[in-house]
Amino acid sequence: MRLFIAIPIAAELLEALEAVQQQLKAQGVRAHYTRLENLHITLAFIGNSERVDEAAAVMRQFPLPKQPVELAGFGHFGKGRSLTLWVGLKEHRELSNLAVNLQTALREAGFDIDVRRFRPHITIARQAQDIRDAWVEIPARSQPISNIILYRSDVTNGRRVYTPLETA
């Protein structure tokens, strides 16, 4: 099964992120928009593994950041027709440290975690097209980090489904 560890998005941010998606749709941006229940902030992508208990044990080693996360900025990854659209987060040292330390501990536990710079963001759409002149207003919203979750990712009937397995 495909696993990842992430911060779930609270109701106070979901409304704001849905508004951003609606702004893009109103401007004719075609994409596979992320369903609201699937929005999250990825801390570590584990990939294919059956080692749920071990991943959960690593996840529980770290205290949660006390400072809330705040929306800040909009951008994309990729090129051509494979653009991934995201809403960024304000710089957050505790969050970055959590992600880096979590990924390092997972590697030390034998998980194959890619080494790349942590860029905190929330993916709001994939395979986006026609974004050249798109502009969005990012509402000033924040949420506390009340927990992190180990999720299983499946594709069911062509849709991504993220199932919480363990919470810390």
C-alpha positions as CSV (number, residue, x, y, z in Angstrom):
1,M,0.0,0.0,0.0
2,R,1.1,3.6,-0.6
3,L,1.7,5.5,2.6
4,F,2.4,9.1,3.5
5,I,2.4,11.2,6.7
6,A,0.6,14.6,6.6
7,I,-1.2,17.3,8.5
8,P,-5.0,17.2,7.9
9,I,-6.6,20.4,6.9
10,A,-9.1,21.9,9.4
11,A,-12.4,23.5,8.5
12,E,-11.0,27.0,8.9
13,L,-8.7,26.4,5.9
14,L,-11.0,24.2,3.8
15,E,-13.4,27.1,3.0
16,A,-10.5,29.3,1.9
17,L,-8.9,26.6,-0.3
18,E,-12.3,25.9,-1.9
19,A,-12.6,29.6,-2.7
20,V,-9.2,29.5,-4.4
21,Q,-10.3,26.5,-6.5
22,Q,-13.5,28.3,-7.4
23,Q,-11.4,31.4,-8.5
24,L,-9.3,29.2,-10.8
25,K,-12.4,27.5,-12.3
26,A,-14.1,30.8,-12.9
27,Q,-11.0,31.9,-14.9
28,G,-11.2,28.7,-17.1
29,V,-8.4,26.8,-15.6
30,R,-9.0,23.2,-16.4
31,A,-7.6,20.6,-14.0
32,H,-8.2,17.7,-11.8
33,Y,-9.1,19.6,-8.7
34,T,-8.3,18.0,-5.4
35,R,-11.4,17.0,-3.4
36,L,-11.7,18.9,-0.2
37,E,-11.5,15.8,1.9
38,N,-8.1,15.0,0.3
39,L,-6.4,18.3,1.0
40,H,-3.4,17.9,3.4
41,I,0.1,19.1,4.0
42,T,2.5,16.3,3.2
43,L,5.4,15.9,5.7
44,A,6.8,12.6,4.4
45,F,5.9,10.4,1.4
46,I,6.7,6.8,2.2
47,G,5.5,5.1,-0.9
48,N,4.7,1.4,-1.2
49,S,5.1,-0.3,2.2
50,E,3.3,-2.7,4.5
51,R,5.2,-1.4,7.5
52,V,2.4,0.6,9.0
53,D,3.3,0.0,12.7
54,E,6.9,1.0,12.2
55,A,6.0,4.2,10.3
56,A,3.5,5.1,13.0
57,A,6.1,4.5,15.7
58,V,8.5,6.9,14.0
59,M,5.8,9.5,13.5
60,R,5.0,9.5,17.2
61,Q,8.6,10.4,18.2
62,F,8.1,14.1,17.4
63,P,6.3,16.8,19.2
64,L,3.8,18.9,17.1
65,P,4.7,22.5,16.3
66,K,3.0,25.0,18.6
67,Q,2.7,27.8,16.0
68,P,-0.2,27.5,13.5
69,V,0.3,27.2,9.8
70,E,-0.8,30.2,7.6
71,L,-1.7,30.3,4.0
72,A,0.7,32.3,1.9
73,G,1.2,32.3,-1.9
74,F,0.2,30.3,-4.9
75,G,2.3,28.5,-7.5
76,H,2.8,25.3,-9.5
77,F,5.2,22.5,-10.0
78,G,5.8,20.8,-13.4
79,K,5.6,21.8,-17.0
80,G,3.2,21.7,-19.9
81,R,0.0,19.8,-19.2
82,S,1.3,18.1,-16.0
83,L,1.1,21.2,-13.8
84,T,0.4,20.7,-10.1
85,L,-1.2,23.8,-8.5
86,W,-0.6,24.6,-4.9
87,V,-1.3,27.1,-2.1
88,G,1.8,27.7,-0.1
89,L,2.4,28.2,3.6
90,K,4.1,31.0,5.4
91,E,7.6,30.2,6.5
92,H,7.4,28.0,9.6
93,R,10.7,26.8,11.1
94,E,9.0,24.3,13.5
95,L,7.1,22.7,10.6
96,S,10.2,22.5,8.4
97,N,12.2,20.9,11.3
98,L,9.4,18.4,11.9
99,A,9.3,17.4,8.2
100,V,13.1,17.1,8.0
101,N,13.5,15.2,11.3
102,L,10.6,12.9,10.4
103,Q,12.0,12.1,7.0
104,T,15.5,11.5,8.5
105,A,14.1,9.1,11.1
106,L,12.1,7.2,8.5
107,R,15.2,6.8,6.4
108,E,17.1,5.6,9.5
109,A,14.3,3.0,10.1
110,G,14.9,1.7,6.6
111,F,12.2,3.5,4.6
112,D,13.1,4.7,1.1
113,I,12.4,8.4,1.5
114,D,13.5,10.8,-1.2
115,V,16.0,13.5,-0.2
116,R,14.6,16.8,-1.3
117,R,14.0,20.2,0.1
118,F,10.8,20.5,2.1
119,R,8.4,23.0,0.5
120,P,5.3,23.2,2.6
121,H,2.2,23.5,0.4
122,I,-1.3,22.2,-0.2
123,T,-1.9,20.6,-3.6
124,I,-5.2,22.0,-4.9
125,A,-5.2,20.6,-8.5
126,R,-3.3,18.3,-10.8
127,Q,-2.9,18.2,-14.6
128,A,-3.8,21.9,-14.8
129,Q,-4.1,23.6,-18.1
130,D,-4.7,27.2,-19.3
131,I,-3.2,28.8,-16.2
132,R,-1.1,31.4,-18.1
133,D,-3.1,34.5,-16.9
134,A,-4.7,33.0,-13.9
135,W,-4.6,35.1,-10.7
136,V,-5.9,34.1,-7.3
137,E,-6.4,35.9,-4.0
138,I,-5.2,33.8,-1.1
139,P,-7.3,34.5,2.0
140,A,-5.4,35.2,5.2
141,R,-6.2,32.0,7.1
142,S,-4.4,29.8,9.6
143,Q,-4.9,26.6,11.6
144,P,-3.3,25.0,14.6
145,I,-1.4,21.7,14.0
146,S,-3.4,19.5,16.3
147,N,-2.2,16.2,14.9
148,I,-0.4,14.4,12.1
149,I,-1.7,11.3,10.4
150,L,-0.3,8.3,8.6
151,Y,-2.5,7.8,5.5
152,R,-2.9,5.0,3.0
153,S,-3.4,6.3,-0.6
154,D,-5.6,4.2,-3.0
155,V,-7.2,4.9,-6.4
156,T,-10.8,3.7,-6.4
157,N,-13.0,4.1,-9.5
158,G,-10.4,6.6,-10.8
159,R,-10.4,8.8,-7.7
160,R,-7.8,9.2,-5.0
161,V,-8.9,8.0,-1.6
162,Y,-6.8,8.8,1.5
163,T,-7.6,6.6,4.5
164,P,-6.2,7.6,7.9
165,L,-4.4,4.6,9.5
166,E,-2.7,6.1,12.6
167,T,-2.8,9.5,14.3
168,A,-0.1,11.2,16.5
